[in-house]
Amino acid sequence: MARRPGHRARAFTLAEMAVSLSIATVLLVSMGSVMVLASRAIPDPDSRAARAIEAARALEIIADDLAYAQTIAVASRINATVADRNGDKADERVKYGVDVDTDELVAVWSDPDQRTLVLLDGVATFSAQAERDGAATVAVTIEITLMDMPGEPFRRRVQLVNGPE
């Protein structure tokens, strides 16, 4: 095709190409850096932070049951009677304690299925203390120590709503 006089073919100059490639390179490197930083922000399941979150979650599960428990017995395990959860119109009994064979903190429900839920593994110690006002238990303090964090016990004080005895 013949060109008209006075019209030049338009194209990128070498300088324009170098500038655009430099800008693209800077953008790609910074996006890669963001991805590396984001991947480091994800906690390692074996990290201290992840273990602390697991321990806090286990304490929260126990505290939720104990706060509204109808009866509580505190010894090497915590035995509690909680309101019906499975719709059979019978209160449920649950025991919280450490399985000495596996070092797991477990919840065991005394129902026909004997359901067991592992709340936390690698537990070195589990203890509970009942606080009384006269004959009535008004609060329970739970303490968990993990094997991989022996000097850092996790504690939770649970104020009882129903005030079981």
C-alpha positions in Angstrom: 0.0 0.0 0.0 1.3 3.4 -0.9 1.8 6.0 1.8 0.4 9.4 1.4 2.9 12.1 1.5 3.3 13.7 4.9 2.1 10.7 6.9 4.6 8.6 8.8 4.0 5.2 10.2 3.5 5.4 13.9 5.5 3.1 16.2 7.0 3.1 19.7 10.5 4.4 20.0 13.2 2.5 21.8 13.1 5.0 24.7 9.3 4.5 25.1 9.7 0.7 25.1 12.5 0.9 27.7 10.4 3.1 30.0 7.3 0.9 29.7 9.3 -2.3 30.4 10.9 -0.6 33.4 7.5 0.3 34.8 6.2 -3.2 34.2 9.2 -4.7 35.9 8.8 -2.5 39.0 5.1 -3.4 39.2 5.7 -7.2 38.9 8.5 -7.2 41.5 6.4 -5.2 44.0 3.4 -7.6 43.4 5.8 -10.5 44.0 7.0 -8.9 47.3 3.4 -8.5 48.4 2.7 -12.1 47.8 5.7 -13.2 49.8 4.7 -11.0 52.7 1.2 -12.3 52.6 2.3 -15.9 52.7 4.5 -15.2 55.7 1.5 -13.7 57.5 -0.3 -17.0 57.5 0.5 -18.7 60.8 2.2 -22.0 60.8 0.0 -24.6 62.5 2.9 -25.5 64.8 3.7 -21.9 65.7 3.3 -20.5 69.2 0.6 -18.1 68.0 -1.5 -21.0 66.4 -1.1 -23.1 69.6 -2.3 -20.1 71.7 -5.3 -19.7 69.5 -6.1 -23.4 69.9 -5.8 -23.2 73.7 -8.0 -20.1 73.8 -10.6 -21.9 71.6 -10.7 -24.9 73.9 -11.1 -22.7 77.0 -13.9 -20.9 75.2 -15.8 -24.1 74.5 -15.5 -25.2 78.1 -16.5 -21.8 79.4 -19.6 -21.7 77.2 -20.8 -25.0 78.8 -19.9 -24.2 82.3 -21.4 -20.7 82.4 -24.9 -22.1 82.0 -24.4 -25.5 83.6 -27.0 -26.8 86.0 -24.5 -28.9 88.0 -20.7 -28.8 88.2 -18.3 -31.1 89.9 -14.6 -30.1 89.8 -11.8 -32.7 90.5 -9.1 -34.0 88.1 -11.9 -33.6 85.5 -14.8 -31.3 85.2 -18.2 -32.9 85.2 -21.1 -30.7 84.2 -24.8 -31.1 83.5 -26.0 -28.9 80.7 -29.3 -28.2 79.1 -30.7 -30.5 76.4 -28.9 -30.0 73.0 -29.9 -33.0 70.9 -33.7 -32.6 71.4 -34.3 -35.7 73.5 -35.7 -33.6 76.3 -33.0 -34.9 78.7 -30.2 -32.8 80.2 -26.7 -33.8 79.0 -23.7 -34.7 81.1 -20.3 -33.8 79.8 -16.8 -34.5 81.2 -13.8 -32.4 80.4 -10.3 -33.8 81.1 -7.0 -35.0 79.7 -6.7 -38.4 78.1 -3.5 -39.6 79.7 -2.7 -42.0 76.8 -2.9 -39.3 74.1 -2.3 -36.1 76.1 -5.4 -34.6 74.5 -8.0 -32.4 76.2 -11.3 -34.1 75.5 -15.0 -33.5 76.0 -17.0 -36.7 76.6 -20.8 -36.6 76.6 -22.7 -39.2 78.6 -25.3 -40.0 76.0 -26.0 -43.3 74.2 -23.4 -42.5 71.6 -20.7 -41.5 74.2 -19.6 -38.7 71.8 -16.0 -37.6 72.3 -14.5 -34.3 71.0 -10.8 -33.6 71.0 -10.4 -30.0 72.0 -6.6 -29.7 72.2 -3.6 -31.9 71.8 -0.2 -31.8 73.6 -1.7 -30.9 77.0 0.7 -31.1 79.9 -1.7 -30.1 82.7 -5.4 -29.4 83.0 -6.9 -28.1 86.3 -9.9 -26.4 87.5 -10.8 -24.7 90.8 -14.2 -23.9 92.0 -15.0 -20.6 93.7 -17.7 -20.9 96.3 -20.0 -18.5 98.0 -21.1 -20.5 101.0 -22.2 -23.9 99.6 -22.9 -22.6 96.1 -20.2 -22.7 93.3 -20.2 -19.2 91.7 -17.2 -19.4 89.4 -14.7 -21.9 88.0 -11.1 -21.1 87.0 -9.7 -23.4 84.4 -6.0 -23.6 83.6 -4.3 -25.4 80.7 -0.5 -25.8 80.2 0.7 -27.1 76.8 3.8 -29.4 76.5 5.4 -27.1 73.9 4.7 -24.0 76.0 5.4 -25.1 79.6 6.0 -21.7 81.2 2.9 -20.1 79.7 -0.4 -21.5 81.3 -3.7 -20.4 79.8 -6.3 -19.5 82.3 -10.0 -18.6 82.1 -12.3 -17.7 84.9 -15.9 -18.6 84.2 -18.6 -16.8 86.2 -21.6 -19.2 86.5 -24.9 -17.8 85.4 -27.2 -20.4 87.0 -25.2 -20.7 90.2 -25.2 -24.5 90.4 -24.2 -26.3 93.6 
